[in-house]
């Protein structure tokens, strides 16, 4: 592997292990927290995890409130509602407990509460002028890796454009990776988030922004996720497999922070916007085709082969089949007549610029056609 220069400062303390949630109160107190706002969703509340988090925080004498209305793919409206509650409660520490949407909502709330304005003001990188509240991120899915990233992905409620709002000050101070919290996931959630995490490992491995630091995490993430995903499909309650997936997703998040993503995500977002595919489904369908597109470059093919000595695209397809996930866009109602518009939308996605092989509109057209 060529050694590529990098400049990285680890901003998030990672705590991994079964039962890690029971350290929440102590850790929040270490960060100076007295009034904690938990940002979560109805499913996590129903699973009992918010109640457990509150009990550990109360044991350290923290006053706690809960914003429990997080929705998938949070919008600017969701963030504004969360921020209004944080202000009214006078929170001095935030707890993002749930999937990527909960952590993104907590980050978005943090931008507005500490720096004012609207979420649209922070679209891009490094636009926050003031320090933010300490954030503890606790993922309950092994997918986005948001706990290890300084970006919040928030959709504009009016235009529906997904905005990546990033600033190193938005990164979680602590991420608690407790595999036991992922046991309650339904199979469909496990599958969709797991495929998403795998796509992160494989896309970060080859982007134009990759470096020697990100490559370490991309590789280890893929190894953990491939093993863990197969294990959990066979035995959903296998904690070692769950742990591999959770840690692999976090490592992929670190890789994203340093390497960004590529064409599979550029193709996936229009499918979610226009045909309402779950993100993991969309990126899973497109990933084998993007791998085949990218591997025409010898350097990229060498990286793929170092991850998997045989056909990596076929290996991804095998995992999709094992997970009972569709492999054709036609299943979701996508037709040949939709391809041109989808390609136009994909060209505007910001991750396309990081793909190792440049893509024109015609290239996106062919990628979608190959997946029909």
N, C-alpha and C positions, 0 to 999 in steps of 0.2 A: 504494500500500500504506500502510495506517495504521501509524504508528510506535508500537510497543508497547514499553514499558520492559523492561529486563532487567538482571540482575546476574550477570555471567559471568567466571570466571577459568579460562583454559586451563591444564589440569593435565598434559596429555600432549604431549610433543614428537613431532611427526610427521616421519618421514623417508621420502620417496617416491622410488622410482627402481629401474630394473632392476639386479640385483646387490647390492641393499642388504643382503642377509644377510651379506655379507663384512665388514660393519662391526660385527657383533655383539660380537666380543671386545673391541674398543676401547671400545664404548659401555658394555658391562658393567663394564669396568675403571673408566670414568669415574664410574660410580655407586657405586664402592667394592666391587664384587663380587669375592669370592675363591672362593666355593663356590656354584656355580650348579646349581639343579635345573631341568631341562627337563621341562615338562609337555606331553605330546603323546599321539597315538593310534597304534595299530598301522599304519594306512594311511600315515601321514606317515613313520613309521620305515621302512616298506618302500620308500617313494619316495626314500629316501636323504637327506631334508632334516635329520633329526636328526643323522646322521653329519656332515653339512656344518657344522651349528651347533656340534657338539662340537669340530670341528677349528679353527674360528675362535676359540672360547673357549680352547682349549688353547694356541693361539698367543700368547695374552695371559697364559698361566700360570694360568688358572683351573682348579680342580678341578671336575669335572662328574659329575653323576648324572642318570639319566633315569627319570621316572615315565611309562611308555608305555602305560598301560591305560585311557586316557580313553575313555568311552563317550558316544554321542549322548544328549542330555538328561541330563547328569550328576545323580546323586542325592547325598543326604547321605552315603551309604555310600562313594561314590567319593571325595568330598572328604575324608572321614576317613582313607581309605587313603593318599591323596596327602599329607595333613598328617603322618601317621605317618612316611612316608618322609622328608619334609622335616625333621622333628625328628631322626630318626636320623642323617641325613646332615649335619645342622647347616648347612643352606643359609642363605646370607646374601643371595641374590638369586634371583628366580624368572624363568623364561623360558616364556611361554605360546606354544607353536608349533603351529599347526593351525587348525581352524575355531573357531566360537564356543564349542563344548563344551570345547576345550582351554583357552581363555582364561578361561572361567567356572570351570573346575575349579581353575586356578591362583589366581584371585581368591578362591574359596571357601577353598582351602588357606591362603591368606594371612591371612584373617580368623581362622581357628582357631589357626594357629601363633603369631600375634602377640598375639591377644586372648583365647585360650582359649575354653572352652565348646563349644557345638554350633552348627551352621549356623542352626538355628531361632532362636537368640538374636539373629541379625542380620537377620531378616526385617523389612523396612522400610527406613528411611533414617537414617543417622548414628548407629548404635548402637555403633560401635567406639570404644573409649576410648584406645587406644594406637596409635602410628604402626606402619605395616606395612613389610614388606620391599620393596625396590624391585622393580618388575615391568617386564619388557620383553615386549610383546605383538607377535607376528609372525603375522598371518593368512595362511592358505594358501587361503582361499576368500573370495569377494567377496559376503558375505551379512550377517552379524549386525551388523557395526560394533562388536563388543564391545571392540575395541582402543581405542576412543574413549569408552568408557562406564565409569562407576564402579560399575555394578551387576553382580552375578553372579546368573544365573538357575539355581537349584538346586531339584530336585524332592525333596520329603520322601519318603524310602524307604518309609515306612509308609503315609502317606495319599495319596501321589502328587500332592499339591498342589505346583504350581510356585511357588517363593518368589523374589521379587525382593529381593536383599539388597544394599543400596547404601550407600556411604560415600565421600566425596571422597578419603579416604586409600587406597581400594582401586584408584583409577585407575592405569593403567600410567604409569610415568615416561616411557617411550619406546615408540612404535609404529613398527615397521619395515614399510613397505608396499612389497614387492618383487613386481612383477607376474610375474616368472619363476616364482615359487613356486606360482602358480595354474594353470600350464600342464598340470600332471599331473591336474587334476580330470577325472573322467568327465563326460560330457555331462549325466547326470542330476543330479549334484552342482552343476554350473555352473548348470543351469536352476533347481533348487529354491532355491539360495542367491541367485541373481540376482533371482528373483521376490520373495523375502523382502526383499532390499535395496530393490527398487522400492516395495514396500508401506511400508517405513519412510519413504522420501522423501515419499510421497503422504499418509500418515497424519499425520506430523509437521507437514506443511504447513497442516493445518486444525484441530489440536486446540485445546482451550480454553487450554492452557498455552503455545501458540506465542507467540513474540515476534520482535522485529526481528532478533535474532541467529540464532535457530534458522531463521527463514525464509530467510536467506541460504544456509544449508547444505542445507535441504530442496530449494530450487530448483536449485542447482548439482548436487546429488546426482541429481535426476531427469534433468537434461540429460545428465550423464555416463552414467548407467545406461541410459537409453533408447538412446543411440547405441552404447554398448559392448555391450549385450546383443544387439542386432540383428547387430552385426559378428561377435561371437564365435559366434553360432549358425551363421553362414555359414562363418567361418574360425576354428576353435577355437584355432589356434596364433598368431592375430594378437595380438602383444604390446601394440599400442596399444589395441585393444579390451579386452584383459585389464586394462591399466592404468586405463582409464576406469571399468571395473566396480569395481576394487579401491579406487580413490580415491573413487568415488561411494558405495560401501558405507561407507567411513570417514566421509565427510561426513554420511551419513545417521545414523551412530552419534552424531556430535556433535549433530545435530538432536534425536535421541531424548533425549540427556542433558538437553536444554533444553526439550523440548516434549512428551515422552512419545508414546504411541501411542493408537489408537482402537478402534473396534468391529470392524474386520476381524480384529485380533488377539484380541479377546474371543471372536469366533466360532471362530477357528482352534484355540485351545487345547483346547476340548472335543472337537473332531474328532480331534485327535491323541491325546487321552487315551482316548476311547471306541472309535474306529475305526482308530487307529494310522496316520493319514495323516502323512506327513512335513510338517513345519511349513510349508515353502515351498509345497507342494501345497495345504494347507488355506487358508492366507492368500490364495493366488492365486485360488482358486475364489470366495472370499467378497468379495474386494476390489471387483470391478465392482459388485456389489449394494450394498455399503456406500457407494460413491461416489454411486450413484443415490439412495440414501436421504439422504445428507447434502446433496446439491446442491439440495434443495428450499428450503434457506436461501440467499437471494440473495448474501449475503456469501461463502459457501463456494463457490457456483457461480462467482463472479467469480475466486476464487483458482484453481479448477480450470481455468477458461478461460485464465488467464494462464500456466498450465503447458502447456496443449495447447488450441489455439483451437477444436478440433472437439469430438467426444464423447470425453471422457477415459475413461469406462467402456469404451467400444467399443475404444479404443486398448489398454487393458490386456488385453481379451479377444483382440485381434489378436496381442499378444505371447505370450499363453498358447497360442494356436493354432500360432504359428510354432515354439514350443518343444515341441510335441506333448504338452501337458499337458491332462488332462481338465478340463472346465468344469462338470461336473455331479456332485453328491454321490452320485447313484444308482450311479455307476461304482464307488464304494467300499462299496456295500451299505447306504447310508443310506436309510431308508424314512420315509414320512410319520409312522409311529408313533413314530419316534425324535425328532421335531422338538421336542416339548414338553420332554423331558428335556434335550436339547441347549441349548434356550433357558434353562432353569433354571441350567445350568452356566455359560452365557455371562454371565448376570446377575451372577455372583459374581466374574467376572474383573476385576482391578483397572484394566485399561486402559479399560474401558467408561466410567468416570467422566470421562475426558478427551475423549471423542468430542464433536464440536461440536454435534451434535444429540442430545438426551437419548433414551435407549432404555428402554422398559418391556419386560416379559416378552413381550408380544404383538408388539413390534417385532422382537425376536430370532426369534420364531416365523416371522414373515413373511420375514425375511432368509433363514433356512434353507429355507423353502418355495420361495422364488424361485430358490434354487441347486440344488434337487432335480433 
